[in-house]
Amino acid sequence: MGSVGLLYVGAVLFVNGVMLLGWIDSRSAAPMNVFVGILQVVTPTYLIFTADGDADQILGASGLYLFGFTYLYVAFNLFFGLDGSGLGFFSGFVAVCAVVFSWISFTRFDDNAFGVIWLMWAFLWGLFFLLLGRGRSGLGRYTGAVAAIEGWVTGAVPAFLLLTDEFAARENLIAWALAVGSVVVFGGLYFVFPNLHQNPATAEPGPRPAPAGA
């Protein structure tokens, strides 16, 4: 059930990424955030209620709420035109939690692939914190590119591998590919997008980036 949810996490990350890139209108992304946000709240609730006291299952399900609440928060921002600062600081909280879940994946679950994936999510949510919580508007398009890419490589592709029982056999290969690939690609994108260090004190006048999340 969690694998199905992961597929749609990939979808909403991609949609929110292209929104930040300016390829779609921000309000058009709101419905997808509602759909996936609700799914990522209902799914962990079901998993916890059916865990029968299994601490590992409850622990694994608990992280899904971080995504569900993020997407619902994004939808509220887009529907009501909120400034995004609250979502930004919540994203900072999520980034810290993602680091903890990464450590748990490496040590408790012996899952190197998802250990790396959680670190990639921590990086992305950290970008959301800087963009929305700290007003680093110059990070908007870079963050969008990272989100769109992560929608595929941390969401859709792992979900399909899990759903077809191909993930476990390739776990270490996936971990290394994601670790090396993310450093190379995201590092390269850093030089593609200008004005990454732009902030409200130095930014040229212009529209504020639409509140977004992953």
C-alpha positions in Angstrom: 0.0 0.0 0.0 2.9 2.4 0.8 4.4 1.6 -2.6 1.2 2.9 -4.3 1.4 6.1 -2.3 5.1 6.5 -3.3 4.1 6.5 -6.9 1.8 9.5 -6.4 4.4 11.2 -4.2 6.5 11.1 -7.3 3.6 12.6 -9.3 3.0 15.5 -7.0 6.7 16.3 -6.6 7.0 16.5 -10.4 3.9 18.7 -10.7 5.1 21.0 -7.9 8.6 21.1 -9.5 7.3 22.2 -12.9 5.1 24.8 -11.1 8.2 26.3 -9.5 9.9 26.2 -12.9 7.1 28.4 -14.1 5.8 25.9 -16.7 2.2 25.7 -15.2 0.0 28.1 -13.3 0.4 27.7 -9.6 -3.3 27.2 -8.8 -3.5 24.4 -11.4 -1.2 22.3 -9.1 -3.5 22.7 -6.1 -5.9 19.7 -6.8 -3.0 17.3 -7.2 -1.7 18.4 -3.8 -5.1 17.8 -2.3 -5.5 14.3 -3.8 -2.1 13.1 -2.8 -2.1 14.9 0.6 -5.3 13.0 1.5 -3.9 9.8 0.3 -0.7 10.3 2.4 -2.8 10.9 5.5 -5.2 8.0 5.0 -2.5 5.5 4.1 -0.4 5.8 7.2 -3.5 6.0 9.4 -4.6 2.6 7.9 -1.1 1.1 8.3 -0.9 2.2 11.9 -4.4 0.9 12.8 -3.6 -2.5 11.2 -0.1 -2.8 12.5 -1.2 -4.8 15.5 1.5 -3.2 17.7 4.3 -3.9 15.2 6.7 -1.1 16.1 8.6 -1.2 12.8 5.4 -0.9 10.8 4.2 2.0 12.9 7.6 3.7 12.6 7.7 3.3 8.9 4.2 4.6 8.5 4.8 7.7 10.7 7.1 9.3 8.1 4.3 9.4 5.5 2.4 12.0 7.4 5.3 14.4 6.8 4.5 14.2 3.1 0.7 14.3 3.5 0.7 17.4 5.6 3.2 19.1 3.3 0.9 18.6 0.2 -2.2 19.7 2.1 -0.3 22.7 3.3 0.7 23.5 -0.3 -2.9 23.3 -1.4 -4.1 25.6 1.4 -1.4 28.1 0.4 -2.4 28.0 -3.3 -6.2 28.2 -2.7 -6.0 31.0 -0.1 -3.0 32.9 -1.4 -0.9 32.5 1.8 2.7 33.8 1.8 4.3 30.4 2.2 6.4 31.3 5.3 4.6 28.8 7.5 5.0 26.1 5.0 8.7 27.0 4.7 9.4 26.5 8.4 7.3 23.3 8.4 9.6 22.2 5.6 12.6 22.9 7.8 11.1 20.6 10.4 10.5 17.9 7.7 14.1 18.2 6.5 15.4 17.5 10.0 13.0 14.5 10.4 14.0 13.2 7.0 17.7 13.0 8.2 16.5 11.0 11.2 14.5 8.6 9.0 17.5 8.2 6.8 19.6 7.2 9.7 16.9 4.8 10.8 16.7 3.3 7.3 20.5 2.7 7.3 20.8 1.3 10.8 17.5 -0.2 11.9 16.0 -1.4 8.6 19.3 -2.0 6.8 17.8 -0.3 3.8 20.6 1.6 2.0 18.4 2.7 -0.9 15.8 4.4 1.2 18.5 5.7 3.4 19.8 7.7 0.4 16.3 8.5 -0.7 15.5 10.1 2.7 18.6 12.1 2.5 17.5 13.4 -1.0 14.2 14.3 0.5 15.9 16.1 3.3 17.9 18.1 0.8 14.7 19.0 -1.1 12.7 20.0 1.9 15.7 22.0 3.1 15.5 23.9 -0.2 11.8 24.6 0.5 12.8 26.0 3.9 15.3 28.4 2.3 12.9 29.4 -0.5 9.7 29.9 1.5 10.8 30.2 5.1 13.9 32.4 4.5 12.8 34.2 1.4 15.6 33.0 -0.8 13.7 33.7 -4.0 16.7 33.0 -6.2 16.4 29.3 -5.4 12.9 29.0 -6.9 13.8 27.5 -10.3 16.7 25.4 -9.0 14.3 24.0 -6.3 11.7 23.3 -9.0 14.2 21.4 -11.1 15.4 19.3 -8.0 11.7 18.6 -7.1 10.8 17.5 -10.6 13.8 15.2 -10.9 13.2 13.7 -7.5 9.6 13.0 -8.4 10.9 10.4 -10.8 14.0 9.1 -9.1 12.8 9.0 -5.5 9.1 8.4 -6.2 7.9 6.9 -9.5 10.8 4.7 -10.3 11.3 3.1 -6.8 7.5 2.7 -6.6 7.4 0.7 -9.9 10.4 -1.4 -8.7 8.7 -2.1 -5.4 5.4 -2.9 -7.1 7.1 -5.4 -9.5 9.2 -7.0 -6.7 12.4 -5.8 -8.4 13.6 -3.4 -5.7 15.2 -5.7 -3.2 17.4 -7.4 -5.8 18.8 -4.0 -6.9 18.8 -2.2 -3.5 22.6 -1.5 -3.3 22.8 -0.6 -6.9 19.9 1.8 -6.5 21.6 3.3 -3.4 24.9 4.0 -5.2 23.2 5.3 -8.3 21.1 7.7 -6.4 23.9 8.9 -4.2 26.4 9.5 -7.0 23.7 10.7 -9.5 22.2 13.2 -7.1 25.6 14.8 -6.2 26.5 15.1 -9.9 23.1 16.2 -11.3 22.1 18.6 -8.5 25.6 19.9 -8.3 25.6 20.5 -12.0 22.2 22.3 -11.8 23.7 24.7 -9.3 25.7 26.2 -12.1 22.8 26.1 -14.6 20.5 28.4 -12.7 21.7 32.0 -12.0 20.9 34.1 -8.9 20.8 31.2 -6.5 22.0 33.5 -3.7 19.4 36.1 -4.4 17.5 37.3 -1.2 14.9 39.9 -0.5 17.6 42.5 0.4 19.3 42.2 -3.0 16.6 40.9 -5.3 15.2 42.9 -8.1 11.5 43.8 -7.8 9.3 41.1 -9.2 6.6 38.6 -8.2 7.2 36.4 -5.2 7.5 32.7 -6.0 4.2 30.8 -5.5 4.1 28.8 -2.3 5.0 25.2 -3.1 5.9 22.0 -1.4 6.6 18.5 -2.2 
